[in-house]
Amino acid sequence: MNPLNELIQARLTQGPVPAADVMALGLYHPEHGYYRRTKGPWGFEGKDYYTALDLGPLLGQTLALRLEAAWERLGRPGRFTALEPGAGRGWLGRDVLNAVSGPFAEALVYVHRDDSPAARYAAEQALAPFLTANRARFAAESEPLDPFVGAVFSNELFDALPAQPWRWEGECWTREVLTDRGPEWQAADPGEAGAWFASQSDGLEPKDGSVWCAGLPELVQELVAPLQAGLFLAVDYGEPADRLLAKGADLRRFKAHSVDGKWHEDLGEADLTADVDFTRLATLLQSHGLTDLTHMELSKWVRTHAPLDLWGADWMAMPAPERKARTENLLQLTLPGMLGSRFRVLEGWRR
């Protein structure tokens, strides 16, 4: 029997278990959690899901431009630290480091922060030349971060935080829980979550709903506290708060490239995610003094900040297979209905 299922069955003898607690157990149990496995889930054949990084370097190249613009805005400091929490395989850092050059490349130091054993192993290989040259380093999630000037950026970090689905039934809120009969919606007091949901709607309709991430404020504080000045940037699944409420956001399970709502099955053997409330994330960042906060679809962000005409001309000189791969990477990130329209990018600035 799956060891996490055994733990859940023991919890169920004491009553229903909130969906957020099940998600936390399935992803972060220190021994059996999905993100504590030695085998990585990323990629195509035989894996559970792929990310924008599996499609090519375009995301990293665009991010490199945003980081260099931040460096310029800060007055070209001699050291520009770029911290990536939840950094996974280190591919985004690798693509950024490969894309930069000149004085900015000399100033940039990339910090990979992810305690997943699979992530650390893959990142050691991806970042090997930059680690040797002291242009990259690892930081454990428990390691205190010294104050720095530069940037904090992430890709699919916040959608992996344990989140609790809530639903408005017209007269009361219900939350999704796991019982010995399976998932159910049960009446409960939403507390702070209910007040937030009500503030983000002109009037709730029955079946409106969203997810509430209780750990979001603590993580935001942890990440922005050492950033003395610079850019905060997050790429993630999600929507503004009002759209999430109208959509009725829920938990998703990714297993073998299939997506469903069976969040209580195969604990520790499948990825679990939830939409990010970008309105709440921006509000929390603002409470810590960040300004110039914006968020937009990833596709629009790429079209806004990447010199696509120039890059397209450069691609024409590449061998046909590589030119085709770059073009497909671009289409995935910019065409409606593709990966770029399912993600958003939030940017903020600390002065």
PALUMZA-15811 format. One record per residue (C-alpha): residue in three letters; x, y, z. Coordinates in steps of 0.001 Angstrom, whole numbers, plus 500000, padded with zeros to 6 digits. Example, Ala and Ser with C-alpha at 12.3 -4.5 7.8 and 13.67 -1.06 7.14 Angstrom:
BEGIN
(node 'ALA',(512300,495500,507800)) (node 'SER',(513670,498940,507140)) 
END
This chain:
BEGIN
(node 'MET',(500000,500000,500000)) (node 'ASN',(501162,503527,499257)) (node 'PRO',(502760,504778,502530)) (node 'LEU',(501102,508195,502191)) (node 'ASN',(497708,506562,501761)) (node 'GLU',(498348,504739,505020)) (node 'LEU',(499047,508060,506729)) (node 'ILE',(495884,509574,505273)) (node 'GLN',(493783,506610,506384)) (node 'ALA',(495106,507105,509914)) (node 'ARG',(494172,510813,509751)) (node 'LEU',(490681,509966,508498)) (node 'THR',(489920,507993,511652)) (node 'GLN',(489913,511398,513401)) (node 'GLY',(487617,513067,510841)) (node 'PRO',(487712,514744,507404)) (node 'VAL',(491071,516036,506147)) (node 'PRO',(491138,519422,504333)) (node 'ALA',(492287,519200,500723)) (node 'ALA',(495191,521569,501456)) (node 'ASP',(496537,519152,504089)) (node 'VAL',(496328,516279,501612)) (node 'MET',(498182,518348,499016)) (node 'ALA',(500896,519242,501529)) (node 'LEU',(501373,515599,502455)) (node 'GLY',(501438,514400,498848)) (node 'LEU',(504000,516964,497715)) (node 'TYR',(506197,517658,500726)) (node 'HIS',(506262,514645,503046)) (node 'PRO',(510004,514507,503914)) (node 'GLU',(510388,510883,502830)) (node 'HIS',(507579,510043,500401)) (node 'GLY',(506531,513447,499003)) (node 'TYR',(506408,513959,495260)) (node 'TYR',(508999,516767,495445)) (node 'ARG',(511321,514673,497596)) (node 'ARG',(511782,511861,495080)) (node 'THR',(515130,511112,493460)) (node 'LYS',(513586,510806,489996)) (node 'GLY',(512493,514016,488299)) (node 'PRO',(508963,514403,486850)) (node 'TRP',(509849,516883,484091)) (node 'GLY',(509853,516123,480399)) (node 'PHE',(507908,514141,477852)) (node 'GLU',(507973,510366,477442)) (node 'GLY',(507658,508549,480756)) (node 'LYS',(507252,511798,482739)) (node 'ASP',(504284,513602,484301)) (node 'TYR',(504444,517095,482805)) (node 'TYR',(506592,519475,480802)) (node 'THR',(507286,523170,481319)) (node 'ALA',(508201,526071,479075)) (node 'LEU',(511844,525130,479651)) (node 'ASP',(511376,521805,477837)) (node 'LEU',(510299,523710,474726)) (node 'GLY',(513497,525716,474296)) (node 'PRO',(515523,528665,475648)) (node 'LEU',(513140,531506,474684)) (node 'LEU',(511760,532022,478201)) (node 'GLY',(515267,532226,479667)) (node 'GLN',(516467,534543,476928)) (node 'THR',(513564,536939,477504)) (node 'LEU',(514123,536795,481255)) (node 'ALA',(517799,537608,480715)) (node 'LEU',(516739,540846,479008)) (node 'ARG',(514489,541763,481946)) (node 'LEU',(517288,541063,484419)) (node 'GLU',(519725,543172,482451)) (node 'ALA',(517171,546005,482307)) (node 'ALA',(516868,545771,486108)) (node 'TRP',(520671,545897,486412)) (node 'GLU',(520718,549046,484269)) (node 'ARG',(517937,550601,486366)) (node 'LEU',(519943,549911,489538)) (node 'GLY',(522932,551773,488127)) (node 'ARG',(524971,548764,486965)) (node 'PRO',(526083,547406,490365)) (node 'GLY',(529255,545313,490376)) (node 'ARG',(527315,542323,491732)) (node 'PHE',(523770,541441,490686)) (node 'THR',(522376,538394,492517)) (node 'ALA',(519520,536529,490808)) (node 'LEU',(517777,534172,493241)) (node 'GLU',(515486,531460,491852)) (node 'PRO',(513382,529694,494526)) (node 'GLY',(511815,526407,493437)) (node 'ALA',(514462,526311,490741)) (node 'GLY',(513960,522673,489720)) (node 'ARG',(516525,521408,487225)) (node 'GLY',(518251,524791,486974)) (node 'TRP',(517374,525015,483293)) (node 'LEU',(515970,528528,483547)) (node 'GLY',(519136,529704,485278)) (node 'ARG',(521241,527902,482672)) (node 'ASP',(519333,529571,479816)) (node 'VAL',(519700,532995,481450)) (node 'LEU',(523421,532526,482029)) (node 'ASN',(523916,531348,478447)) (node 'ALA',(522052,534406,477132)) (node 'VAL',(523926,537187,478933)) (node 'SER',(527237,538720,477924)) (node 'GLY',(529560,541635,478572)) (node 'PRO',(529608,543620,481829)) (node 'PHE',(526231,542274,482942)) (node 'ALA',(527442,538685,482653)) (node 'GLU',(530413,539605,484847)) (node 'ALA',(528108,541082,487503)) (node 'LEU',(525458,538331,487474)) (node 'VAL',(525517,535534,490060)) (node 'TYR',(522704,532970,489860)) (node 'VAL',(521475,531282,493065)) (node 'HIS',(519587,527992,492741)) (node 'ARG',(517261,527259,495699)) (node 'ASP',(515429,523933,495700)) (node 'ASP',(515726,521043,498175)) (node 'SER',(514333,518397,495817)) (node 'PRO',(516971,515652,495410)) (node 'ALA',(516013,515175,491753)) (node 'ALA',(516235,518914,491136)) (node 'ARG',(519638,519226,492771)) (node 'TYR',(521091,516313,490775)) (node 'ALA',(519798,517680,487456)) (node 'ALA',(520895,521234,488275)) (node 'GLU',(524435,520127,489111)) (node 'GLN',(524729,518897,485541)) (node 'ALA',(522928,521796,483869)) (node 'LEU',(524877,524456,485756)) (node 'ALA',(528266,522687,485877)) (node 'PRO',(530324,525233,483882)) (node 'PHE',(528787,528169,485726)) (node 'LEU',(529346,526562,489134)) (node 'THR',(533017,526040,488236)) (node 'ALA',(533326,529680,487174)) (node 'ASN',(531592,530908,490384)) (node 'ARG',(528769,532406,488336)) (node 'ALA',(526207,530142,490020)) (node 'ARG',(525770,528542,493423)) (node 'PHE',(523282,526470,495410)) (node 'ALA',(521329,527618,498469)) (node 'ALA',(519312,525256,500668)) (node 'GLU',(515741,526283,501490)) (node 'SER',(516722,526398,505170)) (node 'GLU',(519728,528635,504488)) (node 'PRO',(519318,532245,505692)) (node 'LEU',(519670,534621,502762)) (node 'ASP',(522030,537566,503132)) (node 'PRO',(520737,540928,501859)) (node 'PHE',(521424,541434,498166)) (node 'VAL',(520761,543703,495208)) (node 'GLY',(519399,542056,492071)) (node 'ALA',(516297,539955,491458)) (node 'VAL',(514078,537183,492748)) (node 'PHE',(512458,535205,489934)) (node 'SER',(510504,531966,489771)) (node 'ASN',(508801,529658,487305)) (node 'GLU',(505850,527584,488561)) (node 'LEU',(506671,528098,492223)) (node 'PHE',(503476,529479,493732)) (node 'ASP',(501116,526988,492052)) (node 'ALA',(502819,524219,494062)) (node 'LEU',(501969,525715,497467)) (node 'PRO',(499305,523737,499382)) (node 'ALA',(495970,525400,498631)) (node 'GLN',(492432,524961,499938)) (node 'PRO',(489453,525066,497530)) (node 'TRP',(486410,527032,498753)) (node 'ARG',(482945,527345,497199)) (node 'TRP',(480099,529760,497882)) (node 'GLU',(476758,527939,498137)) (node 'GLY',(474525,531018,498338)) (node 'GLU',(474162,531077,502111)) (node 'CYS',(477466,529679,503372)) (node 'TRP',(480971,528709,502325)) (node 'THR',(482009,525097,501904)) (node 'ARG',(485506,523679,501632)) (node 'GLU',(486676,520536,499892)) (node 'VAL',(487808,517779,502228)) (node 'LEU',(488720,514114,502032)) (node 'THR',(486506,511708,503967)) (node 'ASP',(486532,507933,504231)) (node 'ARG',(483954,508015,501404)) (node 'GLY',(486078,510208,499167)) (node 'PRO',(486162,513986,498461)) (node 'GLU',(483231,516060,499752)) (node 'TRP',(482283,519713,500159)) (node 'GLN',(481444,520565,503754)) (node 'ALA',(480320,523810,505376)) (node 'ALA',(483089,525624,507268)) (node 'ASP',(484126,529095,508388)) (node 'PRO',(486524,530528,505767)) (node 'GLY',(487804,533248,508094)) (node 'GLU',(490313,535497,506349)) (node 'ALA',(489765,533683,503045)) (node 'GLY',(486052,534521,503041)) (node 'ALA',(486708,538192,503684)) (node 'TRP',(489220,538269,500816)) (node 'PHE',(486868,536531,498384)) (node 'ALA',(484015,538895,499261)) (node 'SER',(486258,541934,498736)) (node 'GLN',(487145,540741,495215)) (node 'SER',(483594,540402,493900)) (node 'ASP',(480671,542819,493316)) (node 'GLY',(478372,540018,494489)) (node 'LEU',(479029,536336,494895)) (node 'GLU',(476903,533885,492945)) (node 'PRO',(476218,530278,494027)) (node 'LYS',(479095,527984,492965)) (node 'ASP',(481582,530844,492780)) (node 'GLY',(484803,529653,494330)) (node 'SER',(488544,529911,494552)) (node 'VAL',(491579,528494,496323)) (node 'TRP',(493252,529926,499405)) (node 'CYS',(496947,529434,500044)) (node 'ALA',(497555,529941,503764)) (node 'GLY',(501339,529757,503367)) (node 'LEU',(501595,532476,500708)) (node 'PRO',(502250,535464,503036)) (node 'GLU',(505087,533673,504824)) (node 'LEU',(506790,532660,501576)) (node 'VAL',(506458,536147,500074)) (node 'GLN',(508001,537701,503186)) (node 'GLU',(510830,535165,503140)) (node 'LEU',(511671,535907,499508)) (node 'VAL',(511425,539698,499485)) (node 'ALA',(513071,540340,502878)) (node 'PRO',(516693,539954,501611)) (node 'LEU',(516025,541836,498355)) (node 'GLN',(517361,545298,499154)) (node 'ALA',(516624,546665,495699)) (node 'GLY',(515678,545191,492351)) (node 'LEU',(513180,543083,490461)) (node 'PHE',(510662,540509,491659)) (node 'LEU',(509298,538344,488830)) (node 'ALA',(507029,535276,488918)) (node 'VAL',(505816,533089,486045)) (node 'ASP',(502899,530862,487004)) (node 'TYR',(499461,529418,486325)) (node 'GLY',(496704,531672,487620)) (node 'GLU',(494327,534575,487174)) (node 'PRO',(493245,537781,488914)) (node 'ALA',(491069,537101,491980)) (node 'ASP',(487738,537985,490362)) (node 'ARG',(488312,535610,487442)) (node 'LEU',(489275,532774,489768)) (node 'LEU',(486078,533270,491765)) (node 'ALA',(483947,533178,488617)) (node 'LYS',(485783,530120,487310)) (node 'GLY',(485610,528141,490545)) (node 'ALA',(489309,527288,490858)) (node 'ASP',(490150,523784,492054)) (node 'LEU',(493099,521458,492586)) (node 'ARG',(494628,519658,489593)) (node 'ARG',(496564,516411,489388)) (node 'PHE',(499245,515906,486725)) (node 'LYS',(500169,512288,486059)) (node 'ALA',(501654,510885,482837)) (node 'HIS',(500663,514094,480999)) (node 'SER',(497013,513694,481965)) (node 'VAL',(495296,516389,484009)) (node 'ASP',(492301,515724,486254)) (node 'GLY',(490791,516628,489611)) (node 'LYS',(491676,513375,491390)) (node 'TRP',(493860,515183,493904)) (node 'HIS',(493398,512502,496577)) (node 'GLU',(494693,509596,494467)) (node 'ASP',(498291,508354,494032)) (node 'LEU',(499660,510639,496753)) (node 'GLY',(503383,511127,496326)) (node 'GLU',(503224,509696,492804)) (node 'ALA',(501551,512610,490990)) (node 'ASP',(501954,516381,490886)) (node 'LEU',(499286,518581,492481)) (node 'THR',(498816,522239,491569)) (node 'ALA',(496389,525100,492113)) (node 'ASP',(495799,528381,490289)) (node 'VAL',(497700,531354,491698)) (node 'ASP',(495647,534353,492837)) (node 'PHE',(497715,537071,491181)) (node 'THR',(495689,539841,492806)) (node 'ARG',(496517,538521,496272)) (node 'LEU',(500167,537923,495359)) (node 'ALA',(500484,541510,494103)) (node 'THR',(498741,542843,497231)) (node 'LEU',(501164,540975,499495)) (node 'LEU',(504156,542273,497544)) (node 'GLN',(502787,545803,497788)) (node 'SER',(502472,545418,501564)) (node 'HIS',(506240,544777,501632)) (node 'GLY',(506971,547987,499775)) (node 'LEU',(507200,546733,496196)) (node 'THR',(505942,549105,493502)) (node 'ASP',(505298,549144,489745)) (node 'LEU',(503365,545876,490104)) (node 'THR',(501917,544463,486890)) (node 'HIS',(500907,541063,485607)) (node 'MET',(500015,539909,482119)) (node 'GLU',(499782,536761,480018)) (node 'LEU',(503141,535144,479336)) (node 'SER',(502480,535407,475594)) (node 'LYS',(502056,539186,475843)) (node 'TRP',(505089,539491,478117)) (node 'VAL',(507303,537708,475566)) (node 'ARG',(505969,539824,472690)) (node 'THR',(506503,542992,474743)) (node 'HIS',(510049,542387,475924)) (node 'ALA',(511739,540088,473385)) (node 'PRO',(513174,541505,470117)) (node 'LEU',(511420,538830,468079)) (node 'ASP',(512182,540367,464670)) (node 'LEU',(515887,540444,465458)) (node 'TRP',(515865,536931,466886)) (node 'GLY',(513902,535628,463910)) (node 'ALA',(516504,537034,461539)) (node 'ASP',(519275,535368,463564)) (node 'TRP',(517464,532030,463466)) (node 'MET',(517571,532046,459647)) (node 'ALA',(521310,531360,459834)) (node 'MET',(520833,528266,461974)) (node 'PRO',(520649,524698,460647)) (node 'ALA',(517098,523732,459677)) (node 'PRO',(516367,521465,462697)) (node 'GLU',(517476,524125,465192)) (node 'ARG',(515634,526866,463308)) (node 'LYS',(512461,524768,463405)) (node 'ALA',(512861,524115,467145)) (node 'ARG',(513257,527834,467901)) (node 'THR',(510198,528677,465794)) (node 'GLU',(508089,526057,467558)) (node 'ASN',(509319,527397,470916)) (node 'LEU',(508177,530875,469895)) (node 'LEU',(504754,529674,468727)) (node 'GLN',(504145,527738,471964)) (node 'LEU',(504842,530854,474004)) (node 'THR',(502994,533420,471889)) (node 'LEU',(500037,531874,470033)) (node 'PRO',(496516,531965,471569)) (node 'GLY',(495533,528687,473221)) (node 'MET',(499117,527517,473630)) (node 'LEU',(501332,527420,476727)) (node 'GLY',(501926,531169,476739)) (node 'SER',(498236,531959,477173)) (node 'ARG',(497915,529625,480194)) (node 'PHE',(500578,531397,482251)) (node 'ARG',(500940,534905,483620)) (node 'VAL',(504015,536942,484512)) (node 'LEU',(504019,539252,487531)) (node 'GLU',(506689,541898,487913)) (node 'GLY',(507340,544259,490804)) (node 'TRP',(510133,546584,491885)) (node 'ARG',(511840,547228,495206)) (node 'ARG',(513485,550647,495328)) 
END
